[in-house]
Amino acid sequence: MAIKFVPLKVNELKHCLNWIQMMDESC
């Protein structure tokens, strides 16, 4: 379960960082 869960969290973090780069807002 954890093996599947971790990549999703990493993907979420990448998505948040993308948003922060594009527009200065918190996710």
C-alpha positions as CSV (number, residue, x, y, z in Angstrom):
1,M,0.0,0.0,0.0
2,A,2.7,2.5,1.0
3,I,4.6,1.8,-2.3
4,K,1.5,2.9,-4.3
5,F,0.8,5.8,-1.9
6,V,4.2,7.5,-1.9
7,P,4.5,8.2,-5.7
8,L,1.1,9.9,-5.6
9,K,2.3,12.2,-2.8
10,V,5.4,13.0,-4.8
11,N,3.3,13.8,-7.8
12,E,1.2,16.1,-5.7
13,L,4.2,17.9,-4.5
14,K,5.5,18.4,-8.0
15,H,2.1,19.7,-9.0
16,C,2.1,22.2,-6.1
17,L,5.6,23.4,-7.0
18,N,4.5,23.9,-10.6
19,W,1.6,26.1,-9.5
20,I,3.9,28.1,-7.2
21,Q,6.3,28.6,-10.1
22,M,3.6,29.8,-12.5
23,M,1.7,32.0,-10.0
24,D,2.8,32.9,-6.6
25,E,0.1,31.1,-4.7
26,S,0.0,28.2,-2.2
27,C,-1.6,25.0,-3.5
